[in-house]
Amino acid sequence: MAISDNGNIVPAEVSGRRTSFRAADPTKNAFFWLSGFFVVYCARPEDWVPGLKYFPLAKITAILAIWGLFTALGRTKRTLKDLPKEAKLLLIMIGLLYLGAFLSPVWRGGALIRTMDFSKIYIAWVLVFLLITTFDRLRRIIFIQAFSVVVACAVALVKGHDVPRLNGVLGGIYSNPNDLAFAIVLSLPFALAFMVTARNAVIKAGWLFGMLVMLVAIFMTASRAGFIDLVISGSVTLYFFAIKGKRPHLIVATFLVGAVVMGAFGGKLYDRFTALSGNSTTDESAYGSYQDRKYLMVRAVEAIETYPIFGIGVRNFPTWSLIWHDVHMTYLQVAAEGGIAVLVIYLMFFWRAFKNLKVLRQTKNLDPDIVLFVGALQSSLVGFVVGALFAPEAYQFFPYFAVAFTATLLRTIKEQEPGTAPPPPKKPRHFLEVYADRGTTGAVSPVR
């Protein structure tokens, strides 16, 4: 028997169930709104659902997720003290960007506003780490990202089938053809992971169709950087899924599907590659773009040499370039706009993700599905590292999300190891909730 909160005597097992129900998921609401934020950021429904553009959906979902986490404080499995080194590196990097904005020799006001906009990633990053405490939740968030990119690609193909390179069909992170191709490459490994792990043939077919849509969208963007990124990231993906995962049929299927899609939609991309020689008569703008990129890299190096400590300010390089374009290399972009110290921290931040994945790969007796998603994360991050050589992607959130996924997955695995559970909170009510949440029945509520 046990004494309930209102003084009534109830069976202990009933009290335990009530306590377990109350404590089973104290962050449920916060996670729901975090999921909503991912839908808004990754699918951009305001670009294709009438009326939604008048509502600040990203801000609304983020604020509600923060509020949900705040109301669950004291009952969460993780706290701010548990944040890994990656979170500290990201915070230091953002702090230096703010300092560089105040000292910008180009445009202080613009750099400050854009730094404030970018700094939202830290809030999202912390929410991901604190709220995604199980592999099921991680799968759900990655599912939202991958499926949202499929939806964005489908919308872009329908709305912009006659728009050259799908340029500007969608807004935000998908407005530029190179950015759209970059986002697709980072999400393709996740789509393949969901297809492979699906138990239902209809779901498998759905993901296969989704990946076809993504591939068609990449070729429609005619992004040379995106294609190179796709080849390298795809090779890493096949290594983990086909070779290590002993699914050789995936290699054959990939080449067959790739050849068909390339033959049907790769004409514009082929013209842009041949234009690199300067002799193409079909796409003179592609050769001009190639020349501009060479010039922009020189200007970026000049910016680094002139302002090596704090840079010229976030997104101030187009003004500095004199031709109103970003340098098409993320590492030069970070160094020019943030300074050399920010570049070093930036590289350390992403190096931590690869270190997390190495630890996960060396962990024994992992669930086969977890092993697959570790491979997908590795492939996505390799895609980012390669794609960053050809595109200005310093402030896109997808790569930062991938680092957060590696950190929270590693933490989740460690929390499941015997003897590594965190100590319960000091408050008696919280102790019982944690006790009940661990699957123990018959927990006795304290006498109030």
C-alpha positions in Angstrom: 0.0 0.0 0.0 1.1 3.6 -0.5 -0.2 7.1 0.5 -1.1 9.2 -2.5 -0.5 12.9 -3.0 -4.0 13.7 -1.7 -3.7 11.5 1.4 -5.7 8.5 0.1 -4.3 5.0 0.4 -3.9 3.2 -2.9 -2.2 -0.1 -3.9 1.5 0.3 -4.3 1.5 -1.1 -7.8 -1.1 1.5 -8.8 0.9 4.3 -7.2 4.0 3.0 -9.0 2.2 3.1 -12.4 0.9 6.6 -11.7 4.4 7.7 -10.8 5.8 6.0 -13.8 3.2 7.6 -16.1 4.0 11.0 -14.6 7.7 10.6 -15.0 7.9 8.4 -18.1 8.4 11.3 -20.4 8.8 14.7 -18.7 10.2 16.2 -21.9 7.5 15.0 -24.2 6.1 18.4 -25.0 9.5 19.9 -25.5 10.5 17.1 -27.9 7.2 17.6 -29.8 8.0 21.2 -30.4 11.6 20.4 -31.3 10.3 18.1 -33.9 8.1 20.9 -35.1 11.1 23.1 -35.4 12.9 20.5 -37.6 9.9 20.3 -39.8 9.8 24.1 -40.3 13.6 24.4 -40.9 14.0 21.3 -43.1 10.8 21.3 -45.1 10.1 25.1 -45.3 6.3 24.7 -45.5 5.9 28.5 -45.7 7.3 28.3 -49.2 4.6 26.0 -50.5 1.7 26.1 -48.1 -0.5 29.2 -48.7 -0.7 31.5 -45.7 2.1 30.1 -43.6 4.6 32.7 -44.7 2.8 35.2 -42.5 3.7 33.3 -39.3 7.2 33.0 -37.8 6.9 29.2 -37.5 10.6 28.6 -36.7 10.5 31.1 -33.8 7.2 29.8 -32.4 8.3 26.2 -32.4 11.8 27.0 -31.0 10.3 29.1 -28.1 7.8 26.4 -27.3 10.5 23.8 -27.2 12.6 25.9 -24.9 9.5 26.5 -22.6 8.8 22.7 -22.6 12.4 22.0 -21.5 12.2 24.7 -18.8 9.0 23.2 -17.3 10.7 19.8 -17.2 13.9 21.0 -15.4 14.8 18.8 -12.5 13.2 15.8 -14.1 15.4 15.5 -17.3 17.9 12.8 -17.8 20.5 15.3 -18.9 21.4 18.8 -17.7 23.4 21.7 -19.0 26.4 20.3 -17.1 26.3 17.2 -19.3 26.9 19.2 -22.5 29.9 17.8 -24.4 33.0 19.7 -25.6 31.4 20.3 -28.9 28.8 22.5 -27.3 31.5 24.6 -25.6 33.5 24.9 -28.9 30.4 26.1 -30.7 29.6 28.6 -28.0 33.2 30.0 -28.1 33.0 30.2 -31.9 29.8 32.2 -31.7 31.3 34.5 -29.0 34.2 35.3 -31.3 31.9 36.0 -34.2 30.1 38.5 -32.1 33.3 40.1 -31.2 34.3 40.2 -34.8 31.0 41.8 -35.7 31.5 44.6 -33.3 35.0 45.2 -34.7 34.0 44.7 -38.4 35.8 47.0 -40.8 33.1 46.4 -43.5 29.6 46.6 -42.0 29.2 46.2 -38.2 25.4 46.4 -38.1 24.9 43.7 -40.8 27.5 41.4 -39.3 25.9 41.7 -35.8 22.4 40.9 -37.2 23.6 37.9 -39.1 25.6 36.7 -36.2 22.5 36.8 -34.0 20.7 34.9 -36.7 23.4 32.2 -36.8 23.7 32.0 -33.0 20.2 30.3 -33.0 22.0 27.1 -33.9 23.4 26.9 -30.4 19.9 26.9 -28.9 18.8 24.2 -31.3 22.0 22.2 -30.7 21.5 22.3 -26.9 17.9 21.3 -27.3 18.8 18.3 -29.5 21.4 17.1 -27.0 19.1 17.5 -23.9 15.9 16.2 -25.4 17.0 13.3 -27.7 17.9 10.8 -25.0 16.9 7.6 -26.8 17.7 6.1 -30.2 14.0 6.1 -31.1 13.9 9.9 -30.7 17.1 10.3 -32.7 15.6 8.2 -35.5 12.5 10.3 -35.4 14.4 13.6 -35.8 16.6 12.2 -38.5 13.5 10.9 -40.2 12.0 14.4 -40.2 15.1 15.8 -41.7 15.4 13.2 -44.5 11.7 13.1 -45.3 11.5 16.9 -45.3 14.3 17.2 -47.8 12.4 14.7 -50.0 9.3 16.9 -49.8 11.3 20.0 -50.5 12.8 18.3 -53.6 9.4 17.2 -54.8 8.0 20.7 -54.4 11.0 22.3 -56.2 10.6 19.9 -59.1 6.8 20.5 -59.4 7.0 24.3 -59.0 10.3 24.8 -60.9 10.3 22.2 -63.6 10.8 25.0 -66.1 13.1 27.2 -63.9 16.8 26.9 -64.8 18.7 25.0 -62.2 15.7 25.3 -59.8 17.1 28.6 -58.8 15.0 30.5 -56.2 12.0 28.1 -56.4 12.2 27.6 -52.7 13.6 30.0 -50.1 16.1 29.9 -47.3 18.6 27.1 -47.4 17.2 25.8 -50.7 17.1 29.1 -52.7 20.5 28.6 -54.3 21.0 25.5 -56.5 24.3 24.7 -54.9 22.8 24.9 -51.4 19.9 22.7 -52.4 22.3 20.1 -53.8 24.4 20.3 -50.7 21.4 19.7 -48.4 20.3 16.7 -50.5 23.8 15.1 -50.4 23.8 15.4 -46.6 20.4 13.8 -46.3 20.7 10.9 -48.8 22.6 8.6 -46.5 19.8 8.9 -43.9 17.2 8.1 -46.6 19.1 5.0 -47.5 19.3 4.0 -43.9 15.6 4.2 -43.5 15.0 2.2 -46.7 17.4 -0.6 -45.6 16.0 -0.8 -42.0 12.3 -0.7 -43.1 10.5 -3.9 -42.5 7.6 -3.1 -44.8 8.0 -3.5 -48.6 5.7 -0.4 -49.2 7.9 1.7 -46.9 11.0 0.5 -48.7 9.5 1.4 -52.0 8.5 4.8 -50.7 12.0 5.6 -49.6 13.4 4.3 -52.9 11.1 6.7 -54.7 12.1 9.5 -52.4 15.8 8.9 -53.1 15.0 9.0 -56.9 13.4 12.4 -56.4 16.4 13.6 -54.5 18.8 12.4 -57.3 16.7 14.0 -60.0 16.7 17.3 -58.0 20.5 17.2 -57.7 20.9 16.8 -61.5 18.3 19.5 -62.1 20.4 21.9 -60.1 23.3 21.1 -62.4 25.6 21.8 -59.4 29.1 20.7 -60.2 30.1 20.9 -56.5 27.0 18.9 -55.6 27.8 16.2 -58.1 31.4 15.8 -56.9 30.1 15.8 -53.3 27.5 13.1 -54.2 30.1 10.8 -55.8 32.4 11.0 -52.7 29.7 10.9 -50.1 27.9 8.1 -52.0 31.1 6.1 -52.1 31.5 6.3 -48.3 27.8 5.4 -47.9 28.2 2.3 -50.1 31.3 1.3 -48.1 29.3 1.2 -44.9 26.0 -0.1 -46.3 27.1 -2.4 -49.1 30.6 -3.6 -48.3 30.7 -3.6 -44.4 27.0 -4.3 -44.3 27.3 -7.2 -46.8 24.7 -5.9 -49.2 26.5 -6.0 -52.5 23.3 -5.6 -54.5 23.2 -2.0 -53.3 26.3 -1.3 -55.4 24.8 -2.7 -58.6 21.5 -0.9 -57.9 23.2 2.4 -57.3 25.1 2.3 -60.6 22.1 1.3 -62.6 19.8 4.0 -61.0 22.6 6.6 -61.2 23.2 5.9 -64.9 19.5 6.1 -65.8 19.0 9.4 -63.8 22.2 10.9 -65.2 21.2 10.0 -68.8 17.8 11.5 -68.4 18.5 14.6 -66.4 22.3 15.2 -66.6 22.6 17.2 -69.8 22.8 20.6 -68.1 25.4 19.3 -65.6 27.5 17.8 -68.4 27.5 21.2 -70.2 28.6 23.0 -67.1 31.5 20.6 -66.6 32.7 20.9 -70.2 32.5 24.7 -69.8 35.4 24.6 -67.3 37.8 24.4 -70.3 36.5 27.7 -71.7 35.7 26.1 -75.0 32.0 25.3 -74.4 29.5 27.0 -76.7 26.5 25.7 -74.7 27.1 27.2 -71.3 29.3 30.3 -71.3 28.0 31.4 -67.9 29.5 28.2 -66.3 33.0 29.2 -67.4 32.4 32.7 -66.1 31.4 31.2 -62.8 34.6 29.2 -62.7 36.6 32.4 -63.3 34.7 34.3 -60.6 35.4 31.5 -58.1 39.1 31.8 -58.6 38.9 35.6 -58.1 36.9 35.2 -55.0 39.4 32.8 -53.4 42.1 35.3 -54.0 40.0 38.0 -52.4 39.3 35.7 -49.4 43.0 35.2 -48.9 43.5 38.9 -49.0 40.9 39.4 -46.3 42.5 36.8 -44.1 45.9 38.5 -44.5 44.5 41.9 -43.8 42.2 40.9 -40.8 43.6 37.6 -39.5 42.3 37.9 -35.9 38.6 38.8 -36.0 37.9 38.8 -39.7 35.6 41.1 -41.6 32.3 40.0 -40.0 29.7 37.3 -40.7 28.4 37.4 -44.3 30.3 40.6 -45.1 32.5 38.9 -47.7 30.1 39.7 -50.6 30.7 43.4 -49.9 34.4 42.8 -49.6 34.5 40.8 -52.8 33.5 43.8 -54.9 31.3 41.6 -57.1 28.7 40.7 -54.5 29.4 36.9 -54.2 30.4 34.6 -51.4 33.7 32.7 -51.7 32.8 29.2 -52.8 34.8 27.4 -50.1 33.5 27.2 -46.5 36.9 27.1 -44.9 38.0 30.3 -46.6 34.6 31.8 -45.8 35.0 31.1 -42.1 38.6 32.4 -41.9 37.8 35.5 -43.9 34.7 36.5 -42.0 35.5 35.2 -38.5 39.3 35.1 -38.4 41.9 32.3 -38.1 41.0 31.5 -34.5 37.3 30.9 -35.5 38.5 28.6 -38.3 40.6 26.5 -35.9 37.6 26.2 -33.5 35.4 25.4 -36.4 37.6 22.5 -37.5 37.9 21.2 -33.9 34.1 21.2 -33.6 33.7 18.9 -36.6 36.7 16.8 -35.7 34.9 16.0 -32.4 32.0 14.5 -34.5 34.4 12.1 -36.3 35.9 11.2 -32.9 32.4 10.4 -31.6 31.7 8.2 -34.5 35.0 6.4 -34.1 34.1 5.5 -30.5 30.7 4.3 -31.6 32.2 2.1 -34.3 34.5 0.5 -31.8 31.6 -0.1 -29.4 30.7 -3.8 -29.2 27.3 -5.4 -29.4 25.6 -2.3 -30.9 22.1 -2.8 -32.3 22.3 -3.4 -36.1 20.1 -0.4 -36.8 22.4 1.8 -34.7 25.4 0.6 -36.7 23.7 1.5 -39.9 22.9 5.0 -38.7 26.4 5.5 -37.5 27.5 4.7 -41.0 24.9 7.2 -42.3 26.2 9.9 -40.0 29.8 9.2 -41.1 28.7 9.5 -44.8 26.8 12.7 -44.2 29.7 14.3 -42.4 32.2 13.2 -45.1 29.8 14.8 -47.6 29.9 18.0 -45.6 33.7 18.0 -45.4 34.0 17.5 -49.1 31.1 19.8 -50.1 32.6 22.6 -47.9 35.5 22.7 -50.4 33.2 23.9 -53.1 30.4 25.9 -51.5 29.9 28.6 -48.9 28.0 26.6 -46.3 29.5 27.9 -43.0 26.1 29.0 -41.6 23.8 26.2 -42.8 22.4 24.2 -39.8 22.4 20.7 -41.3 26.2 20.0 -40.6 25.8 21.3 -37.0 22.8 19.0 -36.5 24.9 16.1 -37.7 27.5 16.8 -35.0 24.7 17.0 -32.4 23.4 13.7 -33.6 26.8 12.0 -33.0 27.1 13.6 -29.6 23.6 12.6 -28.4 23.9 9.0 -29.8 27.3 8.5 -28.1 25.8 9.8 -24.8 22.8 7.6 -25.2 24.9 4.5 -25.7 27.1 5.4 -22.6 24.0 5.9 -20.5 23.0 2.3 -21.2 26.2 0.8 -20.0 26.1 -0.8 -16.5 27.2 1.5 -13.7 27.1 4.7 -15.8 23.6 5.9 -14.9 23.5 9.5 -13.5 22.7 10.0 -9.8 19.0 10.9 -9.1 18.1 14.4 -8.2 18.1 15.4 -4.6 14.4 16.2 -4.4 12.3 13.2 -3.1 9.6 13.6 -5.8 12.2 13.6 -8.5 14.0 10.6 -7.0 10.8 8.6 -7.2 10.1 9.7 -10.7 13.6 8.6 -11.9 13.2 5.4 -9.9 9.8 4.7 -11.6 11.1 5.7 -15.0 13.7 2.9 -14.8 11.0 0.4 -15.0 10.6 -0.3 -11.2 7.1 -0.8 -10.0 5.8 -0.2 -6.5 7.5 3.1 -5.9 6.1 4.7 -2.8 5.1 8.4 -3.0 6.3 10.5 -0.1 3.9 11.7 2.6 3.1 15.4 2.0 
